[in-house]
Amino acid sequence: MTNPTAYPSNLTPKPSDLRPHCSARDRIALWLPHPNSIMAHGPQIPAAARDKVRAVTLHAWADSTKSSYGAGLLVFHVFCDSHDIPE
Protein backbone atom coordinates (compact mmCIF):
# COMPACT_ATOMS: atom_id res chain seq x y z
CA MET A 1 0.00 0.00 0.00
CA THR A 2 1.16 3.51 -0.72
CA ASN A 3 0.80 6.66 1.37
CA PRO A 4 -2.24 8.63 0.23
CA THR A 5 -2.10 12.31 -0.61
CA ALA A 6 -4.86 14.72 0.30
CA TYR A 7 -7.96 14.57 -1.86
CA PRO A 8 -8.41 17.52 -4.23
CA SER A 9 -10.91 19.98 -2.72
CA ASN A 10 -13.44 19.23 -5.48
CA LEU A 11 -13.05 15.44 -5.08
CA THR A 12 -13.37 14.84 -1.36
CA PRO A 13 -15.84 12.07 -0.49
CA LYS A 14 -17.92 12.03 2.67
CA PRO A 15 -16.21 9.98 5.41
CA SER A 16 -17.14 6.30 5.37
CA ASP A 17 -15.76 3.18 7.03
CA LEU A 18 -16.31 1.45 3.68
CA ARG A 19 -14.06 3.94 1.87
CA PRO A 20 -10.85 4.50 3.84
CA HIS A 21 -8.56 7.30 2.71
CA CYS A 22 -5.95 5.63 0.50
CA SER A 23 -4.11 6.12 -2.77
CA ALA A 24 -6.00 5.68 -6.02
CA ARG A 25 -4.29 2.39 -6.82
CA ASP A 26 -5.30 0.92 -3.45
CA ARG A 27 -9.01 1.79 -3.68
CA ILE A 28 -9.88 -1.33 -5.69
CA ALA A 29 -8.54 -3.46 -2.82
CA LEU A 30 -9.64 -1.36 0.16
CA TRP A 31 -13.01 0.21 -0.70
CA LEU A 32 -15.86 -2.17 0.02
CA PRO A 33 -19.45 -2.41 -1.19
CA HIS A 34 -22.20 -1.78 1.33
CA PRO A 35 -23.09 -5.02 3.14
CA ASN A 36 -26.70 -4.71 1.97
CA SER A 37 -25.75 -4.36 -1.70
CA ILE A 38 -27.13 -6.74 -4.29
CA MET A 39 -23.70 -8.33 -4.70
CA ALA A 40 -23.62 -9.20 -1.00
CA HIS A 41 -26.73 -11.34 -1.45
CA GLY A 42 -25.43 -13.33 -4.42
CA PRO A 43 -24.35 -16.97 -4.37
CA GLN A 44 -22.57 -18.02 -1.20
CA ILE A 45 -19.00 -18.70 -2.27
CA PRO A 46 -16.66 -20.19 0.34
CA ALA A 47 -14.48 -17.47 1.90
CA ALA A 48 -11.23 -19.19 0.86
CA ALA A 49 -12.32 -19.33 -2.79
CA ARG A 50 -13.57 -15.73 -2.73
CA ASP A 51 -10.29 -14.53 -1.19
CA LYS A 52 -8.26 -16.42 -3.82
CA VAL A 53 -10.25 -14.91 -6.70
CA ARG A 54 -9.83 -11.45 -5.17
CA ALA A 55 -6.07 -11.89 -4.72
CA VAL A 56 -5.55 -13.19 -8.27
CA THR A 57 -7.65 -10.37 -9.72
CA LEU A 58 -5.82 -7.67 -7.79
CA HIS A 59 -2.42 -9.03 -8.84
CA ALA A 60 -3.48 -9.33 -12.49
CA TRP A 61 -3.88 -5.58 -13.00
CA ALA A 62 -1.01 -3.18 -13.55
CA ASP A 63 -0.63 -0.37 -10.99
CA SER A 64 -1.62 2.13 -13.68
CA THR A 65 -4.89 0.23 -14.24
CA LYS A 66 -5.59 0.14 -10.50
CA SER A 67 -4.91 3.89 -10.32
CA SER A 68 -7.26 4.65 -13.21
CA TYR A 69 -10.04 2.45 -11.82
CA GLY A 70 -9.47 3.88 -8.33
CA ALA A 71 -9.74 7.45 -9.67
CA GLY A 72 -13.03 6.50 -11.30
CA LEU A 73 -14.31 5.09 -8.00
CA LEU A 74 -13.51 8.36 -6.26
CA VAL A 75 -15.34 10.44 -8.88
CA PHE A 76 -18.35 8.11 -8.73
CA HIS A 77 -18.58 8.25 -4.94
CA VAL A 78 -18.16 12.04 -4.84
CA PHE A 79 -20.96 12.32 -7.40
CA CYS A 80 -23.20 10.06 -5.31
CA ASP A 81 -22.32 11.97 -2.13
CA SER A 82 -23.10 15.32 -3.77
CA HIS A 83 -26.54 14.03 -4.83
CA ASP A 84 -27.28 12.37 -1.45
CA ILE A 85 -27.35 8.92 -3.00
CA PRO A 86 -26.86 6.48 -0.10
CA GLU A 87 -24.21 3.81 -0.15
JOWORA-V853813 format. One record per helix or strand of 3 or more residues. SS is the DSSP state (A for helix, B for strand). FROM is the first residue (numbers start at 1). TO is the last residue. Records with the same first field share a line. If there is no record, write none. Layout:
BEGIN
SS->FROM-TO + FROM-TO
END
This chain:
BEGIN
A->9-11 + 24-30 + 38-41 + 47-60 + 63-82
END
